[in-house]
Amino acid sequence: MLTESFVAATLAANKAPAHANAALKDVGIFLQELQPQNTLRHGFKKSSSQTGCVAISDTHIFAAQADKAVINVYSRGKGNQEATVPFPERIHSIIYAHGAEVLILGTEGGKLILWEVATGRVTNSAASHLQAVSCLCLTPKNENIISGSADSSIHVWSLARLVSFKPSLGGYNSEEPSNAPVKTFSGHRSAITALACGHSHTSTNFAVSASDDGTCHVWQVGSSQILRTLLLPSFPASITLDPADRAIYFGCNDGRIQSWDIFQQAVKSNQPISASSSSPPIQLLAKDAWTSPSTDIGQANCLTLSYDGTALLSGHTNGAVVRWDVAKHRILNEVTNLGQPVTNIEMLKPEGFPNEKRSNYVVPQVVKPNLEFASMKENGTCGIPAKYNLHVTITAAIIPPRPDEFEQALTGPGIPQSMLDAAVHSIALGNASQAPSTSEPAEVAKTERMQEEMTRLKQQLAVLQDVDEKRRARKLVRMAKRDELGLKRREAYFDAKKQGKDGDAAMKKWEEKVAELDKESDEDDFGGGEQMDLS
């Protein structure tokens, strides 16, 4: 059975949290199971974190303490606080580079600190930001770090250069130091409030940045060119992206969720999402926002998506963690209320997958920063200090069993060729057993029959693909109609309320139309819409 959980962190804004359970007193980080059972699994104490100040590795949770220059380190396996690590200045944002095992910290002074948690080595970037680093994100392969600041600047850094053992120059005959940013995006004119990066591993990957003036830019990481500009009706405090980069979700200061469908916009404008100075800004309307459950829910400080992208979780100032239905743009339920402002939330990878691929090494215990590495002289041609040690636990690689053909057909993009060949071969053998025993003419007839069967199978596959495409198109049309009817139903309700009439009665007509649309959908799904001729 699959188990899906998330980690949420809070800011200790009140002296007496509204927890019903006394055991949750002083708890600042919560491990909550979402499904199959909605329940609290564990709590980590003595932590109070601002937005963007919690990072999660496979073995640890790192939390920057609000208003203090320390990082609290918690062991996920042992469920306790492992260490408290001091730093020279306050930390305003952190992020963890999985695979590289590097914790990246954005400081109050506008620079980055990179801490190799398995070695204790610490490196610093140049203080390129004029104010504190307010948000951080990473490109998918950990090639670049993107940092935003209250000074409205966004810098792109090379992680490999920042952790290099030769920090003098950035390249051959280059006067640029390796601890300087490689690119700068300067499209904003106000403080940067949120950053997110696309999931593509190519050089054409994009980033999304928002500022406190309601402006959002979608821009290409490699060239720093603006692809689209979005104008939001309210202040965007958090951003997350669909796992397949199909949509962008914004958490707003009024508690509502605003979304932008990337591909739907491209179809409407009949233009690809590319850099163009002629593309006008896109205004997102307040009426299209996902309505918050109440006015006192507070700002949506953080967002995260479920593994399949169908559910969105938002953490709010009043302590609520709300689950939203992505397809219907509405609230499903309030998952929990933590009694303090929820500032960080992150969905964990589901547990229970068969043949789950795991890392061949883990960091059992973090190594505290060792400032001696910075003062050590280079040793040998590689420049690695003699006392530079890697503390990891290496596990034996477990080779998962090779999936059979039936599993490949279920989970893969199509039916394996070996299954098709075996089917054709069995058909040919069956026909051959019924044919009279003759010499060469019988062999020719058998070959012709096999070719005919192959042609027939290809025709059937083409028909099935055509039917599937038509069903998908009808489904998209029905979804658009359902959204339109839902909007009219809400308008009828509020109009009736303003006139002192019964709002439920005013919605009844539109609810009947929605029911008719759903009935039409069911008839199509059970064969009423498309008749397949596979003969």
Stockholm file with secondary structure:
# STOCKHOLM 1.0

chainA/1-535         MLTESFVAATLAANKAPAHANAALKDVGIFLQELQPQNTLRHGFKKSSSQTGCVAISDTHIFAAQADKAVINVYSRGKGNQEATVPFPERIHSIIYAHGAEVLILGTEGGKLILWEVATGRVTNSAASHLQAVSCLCLTPKNENIISGSADSSIHVWSLARLVSFKPSLGGYNSEEPSNAPVKTFSGHRSAITALACGHSHTSTNFAVSASDDGTCHVWQVGSSQILRTLLLPSFPASITLDPADRAIYFGCNDGRIQSWDIFQQAVKSNQPISASSSSPPIQLLAKDAWTSPSTDIGQANCLTLSYDGTALLSGHTNGAVVRWDVAKHRILNEVTNLGQPVTNIEMLKPEGFPNEKRSNYVVPQVVKPNLEFASMKENGTCGIPAKYNLHVTITAAIIPPRPDEFEQALTGPGIPQSMLDAAVHSIALGNASQAPSTSEPAEVAKTERMQEEMTRLKQQLAVLQDVDEKRRARKLVRMAKRDELGLKRREAYFDAKKQGKDGDAAMKKWEEKVAELDKESDEDDFGGGEQMDLS
#=GR chainA/1-535 SS CCBEEEEEEECCCSSSCCCSSGGGTTEEEEEEEEESSCEEEEEEESCCCCTTCEEECSSEEEEECTTSSEEEEEETTTTEEEEEEECSSCEEEEEEETTTTEEEEEETTSCEEEEETTTCCEEECCCCCSSCEEEEEECTTSCEEEEEETTSCEEEEEHHHHTCSCCSCSSTTCCSCTTSCSEEECCCSSCEEEEEECCCCSTTCEEEEEETTSEEEEEETTTCCEEEEEECSSCEEEEEECTTSCEEEEEETTSCEEEEEHHHHHHHHTCCSCCCTTCCCEECCGGGSBCCSCTTSCCEEEEEECTTSSEEEEEETTSEEEEEETTTTEEEEEEEECSSCEEEEEECCCBCCTTCCCCSEECSSCCCCCTHHHHCCCCTTTTCCTTCCCCCEECCCCCCCCCCHHHHHHHSSSCCHHHHHHHHHHHHHHHHHHSCCCSHHHHHHHHHHHHHHHHHHHHHHHHHHHHHHHHHHHHHHHHHHHHHHHHHHHHHHHHHHHTTSCHHHHHHHHHHHHHHHHHHHHHIIIIISCCCCCC
#=GC SS_cons         CCBEEEEEEECCCSSSCCCSSGGGTTEEEEEEEEESSCEEEEEEESCCCCTTCEEECSSEEEEECTTSSEEEEEETTTTEEEEEEECSSCEEEEEEETTTTEEEEEETTSCEEEEETTTCCEEECCCCCSSCEEEEEECTTSCEEEEEETTSCEEEEEHHHHTCSCCSCSSTTCCSCTTSCSEEECCCSSCEEEEEECCCCSTTCEEEEEETTSEEEEEETTTCCEEEEEECSSCEEEEEECTTSCEEEEEETTSCEEEEEHHHHHHHHTCCSCCCTTCCCEECCGGGSBCCSCTTSCCEEEEEECTTSSEEEEEETTSEEEEEETTTTEEEEEEEECSSCEEEEEECCCBCCTTCCCCSEECSSCCCCCTHHHHCCCCTTTTCCTTCCCCCEECCCCCCCCCCHHHHHHHSSSCCHHHHHHHHHHHHHHHHHHSCCCSHHHHHHHHHHHHHHHHHHHHHHHHHHHHHHHHHHHHHHHHHHHHHHHHHHHHHHHHHHHTTSCHHHHHHHHHHHHHHHHHHHHHIIIIISCCCCCC
//
